[in-house]
Amino acid sequence: MKKIIAFGASSSKTSINKQLATYAAHQFDNASVEVLDLNDYELPLFSSDKETETGIPQLAQDFYDKLGTADLIIISFAEHNGAYTAAFKNIFDWISRINGKTFQEKPTLLLATSPGPRGGSSVLEIAKGRFPFQGAEVIGSFSLPSFYENFDVSNGIINDELKKPFMELISSISL
């Protein structure tokens, strides 16, 4: 059985991106799903001085190791001022010190959503451009605009015009 690691790149306890990543991960048959919560990997603010003083925190190593167990990584990005959240950027900085190929050449599905009509498209574009250099095999991306109008906790994506391309993307991915 293939393993999917999914997470929302946000520290919000009610993260809509964690909801989207979880939904996406559960669309695959015959896969085990592990959903990570960035709050379980809270780290000191990255700096080279901190790394020199204390080394790489164990939680950063643990997060990196979890990614290494995946056959597919699904990340859904929250967008803060057009870019990654501070929580994600910090863990990303720490794990990149373990290995510059942070995502260990794993197939990676990039998602984003927001309450607004752009659906986190700015941060998604940043990730699509950056992640291949960090060892992600980006196999697709999807932005869900206006989350609260287009997503339901029980039913997932409820807008048929958005659900169709999402499901086509999911079905194009072989595990």
SERO-4910 file (N, C-alpha, C, O; in steps of 0.05 Angstrom, whole numbers):
BEGIN
 pado doro    nc1    nc2    nc3   cac1   cac2   cac3    cc1    cc2    cc3    oc1    oc2    oc3
  Met    A     17    -24      0      0      0      0     18     25      0     37     26     15
  Lys    A     11     44    -17     26     69    -19     19     88      4     -3     87     15
  Lys    A     38    105     11     34    123     33     33    152     24     51    161      9
  Ile    A     13    167     33     10    195     27     15    211     52      3    205     73
  Ile    A     33    230     51     36    250     72     24    275     63     31    285     41
  Ala    A      5    286     78     -9    311     70     -8    331     93     -8    323    117
  Phe    A     -7    356     87     -9    377    107    -17    404     95    -12    409     72
  Gly    A    -28    420    112    -33    448    106     -9    464    115     -1    460    138
  Ala    A      1    481     98     25    496    105     17    521    121     22    544    113
  Ser    A      5    516    144     -6    536    162     -6    526    190     -7    502    195
  Ser    A     -4    544    209     -6    536    237    -33    541    249    -37    537    273
  Ser    A    -52    549    233    -79    554    242    -92    527    252    -90    507    237
  Lys    A   -103    527    275   -116    503    286   -141    496    269   -149    472    269
  Thr    A   -152    515    255   -176    510    238   -169    514    208   -185    524    193
  Ser    A   -145    507    201   -134    512    174   -151    501    152   -157    477    150
  Ile    A   -160    519    134   -175    510    111   -156    495     92   -165    478     76
  Asn    A   -131    501     92   -112    487     75   -107    459     85   -103    441     69
  Lys    A   -107    455    111   -105    428    121   -129    412    113   -127    388    107
  Gln    A   -153    425    113   -177    411    105   -175    403     75   -183    381     68
  Leu    A   -165    421     58   -163    415     30   -142    393     25   -147    375      9
  Ala    A   -119    394     39    -99    373     35   -110    346     44   -104    326     31
  Thr    A   -124    346     66   -136    321     77   -156    309     57   -156    285     52
  Tyr    A   -173    327     47   -193    318     27   -179    306      3   -186    285     -7
  Ala    A   -159    320     -8   -145    311    -31   -132    283    -26   -134    266    -43
  Ala    A   -119    280     -4   -106    255      3   -125    232      4   -118    209     -4
  His    A   -149    237     13   -169    215     15   -184    209    -11   -202    193    -11
  Gln    A   -176    222    -33   -188    215    -59   -173    192    -72   -182    182    -93
  Phe    A   -151    183    -61   -136    161    -72   -144    135    -59   -145    132    -35
  Asp    A   -150    115    -76   -156     88    -67   -131     74    -59   -109     79    -70
  Asn    A   -133     55    -41   -111     37    -34    -86     52    -25    -64     45    -33
  Ala    A    -90     73    -10    -67     88      1    -71     94     30    -94     98     39
  Ser    A    -50     93     45    -52    101     73    -45    131     74    -28    140     60
  Val    A    -60    145     91    -57    174     92    -48    182    120    -60    174    140
  Glu    A    -27    199    122    -19    211    147    -20    241    143     -6    252    125
  Val    A    -36    254    159    -38    283    158    -22    295    180    -26    290    204
  Leu    A     -2    312    172     15    325    191      3    352    199    -11    365    183
  Asp    A      9    361    223      1    387    233     26    402    240     42    393    257
  Leu    A     30    425    228     54    441    233     57    448    262     79    453    271
  Asn    A     35    449    277     36    456    305     51    434    321     61    439    343
  Asp    A     53    410    310     68    389    323     98    391    318    114    376    329
  Tyr    A    105    410    302    133    414    294    142    443    298    156    455    282
  Glu    A    133    455    320    140    483    326    170    485    332    180    471    350
  Leu    A    183    502    318    212    504    320    221    533    326    206    551    322
  Pro    A    245    536    338    255    563    341    259    576    314    262    563    294
  Leu    A    257    602    313    261    617    288    288    611    277    309    613    291
  Phe    A    289    602    251    314    595    239    333    618    237    325    640    229
  Ser    A    358    613    243    380    631    237    406    614    237    407    593    251
  Ser    A    425    622    222    450    607    222    464    608    249    477    589    257
  Asp    A    460    630    264    471    631    291    458    610    309    471    597    324
  Lys    A    431    608    307    417    588    323    426    560    315    430    543    333
  Glu    A    430    555    290    439    529    281    467    523    292    473    500    301
  Thr    A    485    543    292    512    539    302    511    534    332    526    517    342
  Glu    A    494    548    347    492    545    376    481    518    385    491    505    403
  Thr    A    459    510    372    443    487    382    441    464    362    430    443    370
  Gly    A    450    468    338    446    447    317    418    447    306    402    464    313
  Ile    A    412    427    290    385    425    278    367    412    298    373    391    309
  Pro    A    344    425    304    326    413    324    315    386    315    311    380    292
  Gln    A    311    369    335    301    342    330    274    343    315    269    326    297
  Leu    A    257    362    321    231    363    307    234    369    278    218    360    261
  Ala    A    254    384    270    260    388    242    268    362    229    259    355    207
  Gln    A    285    347    242    293    321    232    269    302    230    267    287    210
  Asp    A    252    303    250    228    286    250    210    292    226    200    274    213
  Phe    A    206    318    220    189    326    198    202    317    171    189    306    154
  Tyr    A    228    322    169    242    313    145    240    283    141    235    273    119
  Asp    A    243    268    163    241    239    161    213    230    153    210    211    138
  Lys    A    192    244    163    165    237    155    162    240    125    150    223    111
  Leu    A    172    262    113    170    267     84    183    243     70    174    235     48
  Gly    A    205    233     81    219    211     68    204    185     67    211    168     51
  Thr    A    183    182     83    167    158     83    145    158     62    132    138     58
  Ala    A    141    181     49    118    184     31    124    174      3    146    175     -7
  Asp    A    103    163     -9    103    157    -38     91    181    -53     96    184    -77
  Leu    A     76    198    -39     64    222    -50     62    242    -27     53    236     -5
  Ile    A     71    267    -32     68    289    -13     47    308    -24     48    316    -47
  Ile    A     27    315     -7      7    335    -15      9    358      5      7    355     29
  Ile    A     14    382     -6     16    406     10     -5    426      0     -7    431    -24
  Ser    A    -20    438     18    -38    459     11    -29    484     26    -26    485     50
  Phe    A    -24    505     10    -12    530     21    -32    551     29    -49    558     13
  Ala    A    -29    561     53    -42    586     61    -24    608     51      0    605     48
  Glu    A    -37    630     45    -22    653     34    -23    676     54    -44    686     61
  His    A      1    684     63      3    708     81     18    729     65     42    726     59
  Asn    A      5    751     60     18    773     45     31    763     19     53    772     12
  Gly    A     17    745      5     27    736    -21     48    715    -21     58    707    -42
  Ala    A     55    704      3     77    684      4     70    663     25     48    662     36
  Tyr    A     90    646     31     87    625     51     80    637     78     87    660     84
  Thr    A     67    621     95     63    629    123     90    628    137    108    613    128
  Ala    A     93    643    158    118    643    174    123    615    185    146    606    186
  Ala    A    102    601    194    105    574    205    117    555    184    135    539    190
  Phe    A    106    555    160    117    538    139    145    546    131    163    529    129
  Lys    A    149    571    126    176    581    118    197    573    138    220    566    130
  Asn    A    190    575    164    210    568    184    217    538    183    241    531    184
  Ile    A    197    520    182    204    492    181    218    485    155    236    468    154
  Phe    A    210    498    133    223    494    107    252    502    109    270    488     99
  Asp    A    258    525    122    286    534    125    302    513    141    325    507    134
  Trp    A    291    504    163    305    484    180    311    458    164    333    448    164
  Ile    A    290    447    151    295    421    138    312    424    114    325    404    105
  Ser    A    314    447    102    332    451     79    361    450     88    379    445     72
  Arg    A    366    453    114    393    451    125    401    422    128    425    415    129
  Ile    A    382    404    130    387    375    132    395    365    104    414    350    101
  Asn    A    380    374     84    384    366     56    372    387     38    349    393     41
  Gly    A    388    398     20    379    418      2    356    407    -16    340    422    -26
  Lys    A    356    381    -20    334    368    -35    313    360    -14    307    336    -10
  Thr    A    302    380     -2    283    378     20    262    357     16    255    342     35
  Phe    A    251    355     -8    229    337    -13    237    310    -24    220    294    -33
  Gln    A    263    305    -25    275    279    -29    265    265    -55    262    241    -56
  Glu    A    261    282    -75    253    272   -102    226    258   -101    221    240   -118
  Lys    A    209    265    -83    182    253    -80    162    266    -99    164    291   -102
  Pro    A    144    251   -110    122    264   -125    106    282   -105    100    274    -83
  Thr    A    101    306   -114     89    326    -97     66    340   -111     69    350   -133
  Leu    A     43    340    -98     19    354   -108     17    380    -92     15    379    -67
  Leu    A     16    403   -106     15    429    -93    -13    441    -96    -24    442   -118
  Leu    A    -25    448    -73    -51    460    -72    -50    486    -57    -31    492    -43
  Ala    A    -71    502    -60    -75    526    -44   -104    533    -44   -119    528    -63
  Thr    A   -112    546    -22   -139    557    -21   -139    581     -3   -120    585     13
  Ser    A   -160    597     -5   -163    620     12   -192    628     12   -207    619     -6
  Pro    A   -201    645     30   -229    654     29   -234    672      5   -257    676     -2
  Gly    A   -213    683     -7   -217    702    -29   -217    689    -56   -213    665    -59
  Pro    A   -223    705    -77   -226    695   -104   -201    686   -118   -202    673   -139
  Arg    A   -177    692   -107   -152    683   -120   -142    657   -109   -124    644   -121
  Gly    A   -154    647    -87   -148    620    -78   -119    614    -71   -110    592    -74
  Gly    A   -104    634    -62    -76    630    -55    -58    626    -79    -37    614    -77
  Ser    A    -67    637   -102    -52    632   -127    -24    644   -126     -6    634   -140
  Ser    A    -19    666   -111      8    677   -111     28    658    -97     49    653   -108
  Val    A     20    648    -74     39    629    -60     42    603    -76     63    591    -75
  Leu    A     21    595    -89     22    570   -105     43    574   -128     58    555   -133
  Glu    A     43    597   -140     62    602   -162     91    602   -150    109    592   -163
  Ile    A     94    614   -127    121    613   -114    130    584   -110    153    577   -117
  Ala    A    113    568    -98    120    540    -93    125    524   -118    144    509   -120
  Lys    A    109    528   -139    113    514   -164    141    521   -176    153    504   -189
  Gly    A    149    546   -173    175    554   -184    199    544   -167    220    538   -177
  Arg    A    195    544   -140    217    538   -121    221    508   -116    243    499   -115
  Phe    A    199    493   -113    201    466   -103    217    447   -120    230    429   -109
  Pro    A    217    449   -146    234    431   -162    263    433   -154    278    414   -155
  Phe    A    272    457   -147    300    461   -138    304    449   -111    327    443   -103
  Gln    A    283    444    -96    285    432    -69    279    402    -69    273    390    -49
  Gly    A    280    390    -93    277    361    -94    248    351    -95    243    328    -89
  Ala    A    229    368   -102    202    359   -106    197    353   -135    204    369   -153
  Glu    A    185    331   -141    176    324   -167    147    334   -169    128    320   -162
  Val    A    144    359   -177    117    371   -177    100    358   -199    106    361   -223
  Ile    A     80    343   -191     64    328   -210     37    342   -216     21    331   -232
  Gly    A     32    364   -203      7    379   -209      2    400   -188     14    400   -166
  Ser    A    -16    418   -195    -24    439   -176    -53    446   -180    -64    442   -202
  Phe    A    -65    457   -159    -93    465   -161    -98    487   -140    -90    484   -117
  Ser    A   -112    507   -148   -120    529   -130   -151    529   -128   -165    529   -148
  Leu    A   -160    529   -103   -189    530    -98   -196    558    -88   -189    565    -65
  Pro    A   -209    574   -104   -217    601    -95   -241    600    -77   -256    580    -76
  Ser    A   -245    621    -62   -269    626    -46   -277    600    -31   -298    589    -35
  Phe    A   -259    591    -13   -262    566      1   -289    562     13   -302    541      8
  Tyr    A   -299    581     27   -324    577     42   -349    575     24   -369    564     32
  Glu    A   -347    584     -1   -369    581    -20   -366    556    -36   -386    546    -48
  Asn    A   -342    545    -38   -337    522    -56   -329    496    -43   -323    476    -56
  Phe    A   -328    496    -16   -320    472     -2   -338    467     22   -347    486     36
  Asp    A   -345    442     26   -361    433     49   -347    411     63   -337    392     50
  Val    A   -346    412     89   -331    392    105   -340    364     99   -324    346     97
  Ser    A   -366    360     95   -376    333     90   -373    324     61   -369    300     56
  Asn    A   -374    343     43   -375    335     14   -351    344     -2   -349    337    -26
  Gly    A   -333    359     10   -309    368     -5   -316    391    -23   -331    409    -16
  Ile    A   -304    391    -47   -309    412    -67   -337    409    -77   -345    388    -88
  Ile    A   -353    430    -74   -382    428    -81   -389    443   -107   -411    441   -117
  Asn    A   -370    458   -117   -374    472   -142   -365    454   -165   -341    448   -167
  Asp    A   -384    445   -182   -378    426   -203   -357    436   -223   -341    420   -233
  Glu    A   -357    462   -228   -337    473   -247   -309    472   -236   -290    471   -251
  Leu    A   -306    471   -209   -280    468   -197   -274    439   -190   -251    430   -192
  Lys    A   -294    424   -183   -290    396   -176   -280    379   -200   -263    362   -197
  Lys    A   -291    385   -223   -284    369   -247   -254    370   -252   -241    349   -255
  Pro    A   -241    394   -255   -212    394   -260   -196    383   -236   -174    372   -240
  Phe    A   -206    387   -212   -192    376   -189   -192    345   -191   -171    333   -187
  Met    A   -215    333   -196   -216    304   -198   -201    293   -222   -189    271   -220
  Glu    A   -200    308   -244   -183    300   -267   -154    300   -259   -139    282   -267
  Leu    A   -146    320   -243   -118    321   -234   -112    297   -216    -92    283   -220
  Ile    A   -130    291   -197   -126    269   -179   -125    242   -195   -107    226   -190
  Ser    A   -143    239   -215   -143    214   -230   -118    211   -248   -112    189   -257
  Ser    A   -105    233   -254    -81    232   -271    -56    223   -255    -35    218   -267
  Ile    A    -58    222   -229    -36    214   -212    -37    185   -205    -57    176   -194
  Ser    A    -17    170   -213    -16    142   -206      2    138   -182     25    148   -181
  Leu    A     -8    122   -164      8    115   -140     19     87   -143     33     77   -125
***
